[in-house]
Amino acid sequence: MAFKRFDTEDIVVSSDSISSPAWSNNQVTLTTFAYNPDQIGTGSAGGQYYWNVYQTGSTEQAAAIQFSIAYGHRFGSGSIPYNAAVPGKSPSATIYGQYRTLINGDENTDFQFGTSTPNSVFFISVERARFKEKILPGSLTLVLENSSSISLTDNSVTASVDTYKDSGREYLIYSGAAGEIYSDAKVYGKLYPDVGIAVLNGDLLESDGALPTIDLTNDLTGSAFQGNKSVLFNSIEAGQNFTLRAEETLSSNYVFVRARNSEFNYSTNPSNISGSGELQHDSMIDTPQAYITAVGLYNDNNELLAVSKLSTPLLKDFTKEALIRIKLDY
C-alpha cells in the first residue's frame, strides 16, 4: 500500500447555503391542518399553553408535528387564572412572558408592531426538525381567512438592513406573499427565522377580519379555556396556505489527491510479487501499469478515516498524472 502526506493546499473547506421544503414529505405548502383532540381538553396541562398542529390526523401513522400555536396576553386575559385571587396570572400571561424573554431577552419589553403595542399576541413556532437550521427569509406565505382573507409574508427581500434581537434576525410581516409586499401600511407581525418563530398582532388581525373574535373572558364553561388558540387555528385552516422553506449551511471538505507521473505506478497487489520479492513479470519493471480504484484517508496514527471509491478504475503509468477531488460533507 502506498501512502502520501497531504500538503496544506490539498485541503479546502467550503460552506454552501442549502434551502429545502420545510414541511413533511418535502412539501413546501401545507393545505391541510389537524390537531390532537387529547391536547385541547381541560385535562391537558400542555393544551392550556399551546397546540401542536399536524399535516394529517394525529392518530395516523404519517402524522408529524409541523408547528405549534400559542396565545399570549399582556395582562393575562383570555385564559383561566392559576388562582382566582391573583388576577393577571394565567397561561396567556406566561406565554406572553416566555416568548418576550426568548425573543427580546428582556422581560420588561412588550411586543410592539410599528406604533402598535397590542394586548393579544399569537405565536407560531415551527417544529425544529422542520426548519432545520433556520427559516429561509422571503419564503413565508401564510393565508388567514375569516370574514376577510389576508396573505402574510416577511419583508426580508426588501429590507435595506437586517434588524437583530436577542433571538437573532428580525423581519416585519406585512400583507404579501413569498417575500413580495402588497402593502407596508400595517405591520401584522414579526418573523424570527433563526429560532423559527412568527409573532402576530392579534388585535390588528381581529380588527381587519382575518381572525374570529378573541375571547378575553375566563369562563370555564365557554370556549375561552382553549378558544384563543382555536381562533388562530381556524383561520389558518380556512386559508389553506402555509408556505415555508428551511435553510441550512452545508460545510464540505474538498481533498485533492495528486498522483504525479512517478507515483503509484506499481500495483500493491501481493499476487504481483514473487516469493523472492521481485515482480512476477519483467515487462512491468520499466513500463509498469496500475489501476487506481479507491483512495483511503488516514490520520497520523495510520487509522483509516474514510474511503473514496472511483466509479471506474483509473489507469496510471509513468506517462500519466492524476488529480482526484474528494468531497466530504458534514
C-alpha positions as CSV (number, residue, x, y, z in Angstrom):
1,M,0.0,0.0,0.0
2,A,1.4,3.4,-1.0
3,F,0.9,6.5,1.3
4,K,1.4,10.2,0.6
5,R,1.0,13.0,3.1
6,F,-1.3,15.9,2.1
7,D,0.1,19.4,1.8
8,T,-1.8,22.4,3.3
9,E,-3.1,23.5,-0.1
10,D,-4.5,20.0,-0.8
11,I,-7.4,20.5,1.7
12,V,-10.0,23.2,1.2
13,V,-13.1,24.0,3.4
14,S,-16.2,25.3,1.7
15,S,-19.7,26.3,3.0
16,D,-22.9,26.5,1.0
17,S,-26.4,27.6,2.0
18,I,-29.0,25.0,1.0
19,S,-32.7,25.5,1.1
20,S,-35.4,22.8,1.1
21,P,-39.2,22.4,1.8
22,A,-40.0,22.9,5.4
23,W,-42.9,20.5,5.8
24,S,-43.0,16.7,6.0
25,N,-42.8,14.7,2.8
26,N,-40.9,17.6,1.1
27,Q,-43.9,19.7,0.9
28,V,-43.4,23.5,0.5
29,T,-47.0,24.4,1.2
30,L,-49.4,23.0,3.8
31,T,-53.0,23.0,2.8
32,T,-54.5,20.6,5.5
33,F,-54.1,21.0,9.2
34,A,-55.1,18.9,12.2
35,Y,-54.6,18.9,16.0
36,N,-54.7,16.3,18.7
37,P,-58.1,16.3,20.4
38,D,-56.4,14.9,23.6
39,Q,-54.3,18.0,23.8
40,I,-57.1,20.6,23.9
41,G,-59.3,19.1,26.6
42,T,-59.5,20.7,30.1
43,G,-57.5,17.8,31.4
44,S,-54.5,18.6,29.3
45,A,-51.9,20.7,31.1
46,G,-49.9,21.4,27.9
47,G,-53.1,22.4,26.0
48,Q,-53.6,25.4,28.2
49,Y,-50.4,26.9,26.7
50,Y,-50.1,25.7,23.1
51,W,-51.5,23.4,20.4
52,N,-49.4,21.2,18.2
53,V,-50.5,21.2,14.5
54,Y,-50.1,18.2,12.2
55,Q,-50.3,17.8,8.5
56,T,-52.8,14.9,8.9
57,G,-54.8,13.4,11.7
58,S,-52.7,13.0,14.8
59,T,-53.6,9.3,15.2
60,E,-52.5,8.4,11.6
61,Q,-49.1,6.8,11.2
62,A,-47.8,9.5,8.9
63,A,-48.7,12.3,11.4
64,A,-45.9,14.6,12.4
65,I,-45.8,17.9,14.3
66,Q,-45.3,20.7,11.8
67,F,-45.7,23.8,14.1
68,S,-47.4,24.9,17.3
69,I,-49.6,27.8,18.0
70,A,-49.9,29.7,21.3
71,Y,-51.8,32.8,22.6
72,G,-50.4,35.4,24.9
73,H,-51.9,38.5,26.5
74,R,-50.0,41.3,28.2
75,F,-52.3,41.3,31.2
76,G,-53.2,37.6,31.4
77,S,-56.7,37.8,29.9
78,G,-58.2,35.1,27.7
79,S,-57.3,32.2,29.9
80,I,-58.1,30.9,33.4
81,P,-56.1,32.4,36.2
82,Y,-53.9,30.0,38.2
83,N,-55.5,31.4,41.3
84,A,-58.8,33.3,41.2
85,A,-57.5,35.6,44.0
86,V,-54.5,36.6,41.9
87,P,-55.7,38.3,38.7
88,G,-53.5,38.5,35.6
89,K,-51.5,35.4,36.4
90,S,-52.6,32.8,33.8
91,P,-51.3,30.7,30.9
92,S,-51.8,33.6,28.5
93,A,-49.6,35.8,30.7
94,T,-47.0,33.0,31.0
95,I,-46.9,32.5,27.2
96,Y,-46.5,36.2,26.6
97,G,-43.7,36.5,29.1
98,Q,-41.8,33.4,27.9
99,Y,-41.8,34.5,24.3
100,R,-40.9,38.0,25.3
101,T,-37.8,36.8,27.2
102,L,-36.9,34.4,24.4
103,I,-37.1,36.9,21.6
104,N,-36.2,40.2,23.2
105,G,-34.0,39.0,26.0
106,D,-35.8,41.5,28.2
107,E,-38.8,40.6,30.5
108,N,-39.9,44.2,30.6
109,T,-40.2,45.0,26.9
110,D,-43.7,44.4,25.4
111,F,-44.2,43.3,21.8
112,Q,-44.5,46.3,19.5
113,F,-45.5,46.3,15.8
114,G,-44.9,49.6,14.2
115,T,-46.5,52.1,16.6
116,S,-48.9,49.5,18.0
117,T,-48.5,47.7,21.3
118,P,-51.3,45.1,21.2
119,N,-52.6,43.2,24.2
120,S,-53.3,40.0,22.2
121,V,-50.4,38.3,20.5
122,F,-50.3,34.9,18.7
123,F,-47.1,32.8,18.3
124,I,-46.3,30.3,15.6
125,S,-43.3,28.1,16.5
126,V,-42.2,25.9,13.6
127,E,-41.1,22.4,14.7
128,R,-37.2,22.3,15.0
129,A,-36.9,19.3,12.7
130,R,-39.0,21.2,10.0
131,F,-37.0,24.4,9.7
132,K,-33.6,22.7,10.4
133,E,-31.0,25.5,10.9
134,K,-33.2,28.4,10.1
135,I,-36.2,29.6,8.1
136,L,-35.4,30.8,4.6
137,P,-36.2,34.5,4.7
138,G,-38.7,35.6,2.0
139,S,-40.2,32.1,1.7
140,L,-43.1,32.7,4.1
141,T,-46.7,32.9,2.8
142,L,-49.5,32.5,5.4
143,V,-53.1,33.0,4.4
144,L,-55.5,33.7,7.2
145,E,-59.2,33.7,6.4
146,N,-62.3,34.5,8.4
147,S,-64.7,37.3,7.4
148,S,-61.8,38.6,5.2
149,S,-58.7,36.9,3.8
150,I,-55.2,38.2,4.4
151,S,-52.0,36.8,2.9
152,L,-48.9,37.5,5.0
153,T,-45.2,37.5,4.3
154,D,-41.9,38.9,5.7
155,N,-40.0,41.9,4.3
156,S,-36.6,40.3,4.2
157,V,-36.4,40.7,0.4
158,T,-37.0,44.5,0.6
159,A,-35.4,45.3,3.9
160,S,-32.4,47.6,3.4
161,V,-30.7,46.4,6.7
162,D,-31.2,43.5,9.0
163,T,-32.5,44.1,12.5
164,Y,-31.4,41.9,15.3
165,K,-32.9,40.9,18.6
166,D,-31.7,38.6,21.3
167,S,-33.0,35.6,19.3
168,G,-31.3,36.7,16.0
169,R,-32.6,38.4,12.9
170,E,-36.0,40.2,13.0
171,Y,-38.2,40.9,9.9
172,L,-41.5,42.6,9.7
173,I,-44.6,40.8,8.5
174,Y,-46.8,42.7,6.0
175,S,-49.6,41.8,3.6
176,G,-48.0,39.9,0.7
177,A,-46.8,36.5,-0.5
178,A,-43.4,34.8,-1.0
179,G,-41.4,38.0,0.0
180,E,-43.4,40.3,-2.2
181,I,-45.0,43.1,-0.1
182,Y,-48.5,44.1,-1.2
183,S,-48.7,47.0,1.3
184,D,-46.4,48.2,4.1
185,A,-49.0,50.3,5.8
186,K,-49.7,47.8,8.5
187,V,-47.3,45.6,10.4
188,Y,-49.1,42.4,11.1
189,G,-46.3,40.7,12.9
190,K,-42.6,39.8,13.0
191,L,-40.6,36.8,11.8
192,Y,-37.6,35.5,13.7
193,P,-36.0,33.0,11.2
194,D,-33.1,31.9,13.4
195,V,-35.5,30.4,16.0
196,G,-38.4,29.5,13.7
197,I,-41.0,31.8,15.3
198,A,-43.6,34.1,13.8
199,V,-45.3,36.6,16.2
200,L,-48.6,38.0,15.0
201,N,-50.5,41.1,16.1
202,G,-53.8,39.6,17.3
203,D,-55.6,42.9,17.9
204,L,-54.9,44.1,14.3
205,L,-55.7,40.8,12.6
206,E,-59.0,40.6,14.6
207,S,-60.0,44.2,13.7
208,D,-59.2,43.5,10.0
209,G,-61.4,40.4,10.0
210,A,-58.7,37.9,9.4
211,L,-59.3,36.3,12.8
212,P,-62.5,35.4,14.7
213,T,-63.3,37.4,17.8
214,I,-60.7,36.9,20.5
215,D,-62.3,35.9,23.8
216,L,-60.9,37.8,26.8
217,T,-63.2,36.1,29.4
218,N,-62.2,33.4,31.7
219,D,-65.4,31.3,31.6
220,L,-64.7,27.6,32.2
221,T,-68.0,26.6,30.6
222,G,-67.3,28.6,27.4
223,S,-64.7,28.3,24.7
224,A,-62.2,30.7,26.3
225,F,-60.3,27.8,28.0
226,Q,-58.8,26.8,24.7
227,G,-60.6,29.2,22.5
228,N,-58.0,31.7,21.5
229,K,-55.6,29.0,20.1
230,S,-58.5,27.8,18.1
231,V,-59.1,31.4,16.8
232,L,-55.7,31.2,15.0
233,F,-56.0,27.6,14.0
234,N,-59.4,28.1,12.4
235,S,-58.1,31.0,10.3
236,I,-55.1,29.1,9.2
237,E,-57.2,26.0,8.3
238,A,-59.6,28.2,6.3
239,G,-56.8,29.9,4.5
240,Q,-55.3,26.5,3.3
241,N,-51.9,28.0,2.5
242,F,-48.9,27.9,4.8
243,T,-45.8,28.1,2.6
244,L,-42.3,27.9,4.1
245,R,-38.8,26.8,3.2
246,A,-36.0,25.7,5.5
247,E,-32.3,26.8,5.2
248,E,-29.1,25.2,6.4
249,T,-25.4,25.7,5.9
250,L,-23.7,22.6,4.5
251,S,-20.0,22.5,5.1
252,S,-17.7,20.5,2.8
253,N,-14.1,19.5,2.9
254,Y,-12.5,19.2,-0.5
255,V,-9.4,16.9,-0.5
256,F,-7.3,17.0,-3.7
257,V,-5.3,13.8,-4.2
258,R,-2.4,14.3,-6.6
259,A,-0.7,11.3,-8.2
260,R,2.3,12.6,-10.1
261,N,3.8,10.7,-13.1
262,S,6.4,9.0,-10.9
263,E,4.0,7.9,-8.2
264,F,1.6,5.0,-7.7
265,N,2.6,3.2,-10.9
266,Y,3.2,-0.2,-9.4
267,S,0.4,-2.4,-8.2
268,T,0.4,-3.3,-4.5
269,N,-1.5,-6.5,-5.1
270,P,0.5,-9.3,-3.4
271,S,0.0,-11.6,-6.5
272,N,2.2,-9.2,-8.5
273,I,5.3,-10.1,-6.3
274,S,7.2,-13.4,-6.5
275,G,8.3,-15.3,-3.4
276,S,11.8,-13.7,-3.7
277,G,10.3,-10.2,-3.6
278,E,10.6,-9.5,-7.4
279,L,8.0,-8.6,-9.9
280,Q,6.3,-11.5,-11.5
281,H,6.7,-10.1,-15.0
282,D,9.9,-8.4,-16.2
283,S,8.0,-6.2,-18.6
284,M,6.5,-4.4,-15.6
285,I,9.9,-3.2,-14.3
286,D,10.3,-0.3,-16.7
287,T,6.8,0.0,-18.1
288,P,4.5,-0.7,-15.1
289,Q,0.8,-0.1,-15.2
290,A,-1.6,0.2,-12.2
291,Y,-5.3,0.9,-11.8
292,I,-6.4,3.3,-9.1
293,T,-9.8,2.0,-7.7
294,A,-10.0,3.7,-4.3
295,V,-8.4,6.3,-2.1
296,G,-8.1,5.9,1.6
297,L,-7.8,8.8,4.0
298,Y,-5.7,8.1,7.1
299,N,-4.6,10.1,10.2
300,D,-1.2,10.3,11.7
301,N,-1.8,7.1,13.7
302,N,-2.4,5.2,10.5
303,E,-6.1,4.8,11.2
304,L,-8.4,4.7,8.2
305,L,-10.9,7.6,8.4
306,A,-12.7,7.4,5.1
307,V,-12.6,5.6,1.8
308,S,-13.5,7.2,-1.6
309,K,-14.1,4.7,-4.4
310,L,-13.8,5.7,-8.1
311,S,-16.7,4.9,-10.4
312,T,-14.3,3.3,-12.9
313,P,-10.6,2.1,-12.4
314,L,-8.1,4.8,-13.4
315,L,-5.1,3.7,-15.4
316,K,-1.8,5.0,-14.1
317,D,1.7,4.8,-15.5
318,F,4.9,6.9,-15.9
319,T,3.3,8.9,-18.7
320,K,0.2,9.9,-16.7
321,E,-0.7,12.1,-13.8
322,A,-4.0,12.0,-11.9
323,L,-5.9,14.6,-9.8
324,I,-8.7,13.2,-7.8
325,R,-11.1,15.5,-5.9
326,I,-12.8,14.1,-2.8
327,K,-15.8,15.9,-1.2
328,L,-16.6,15.3,2.4
329,D,-20.0,16.8,3.6
330,Y,-20.9,17.3,7.2
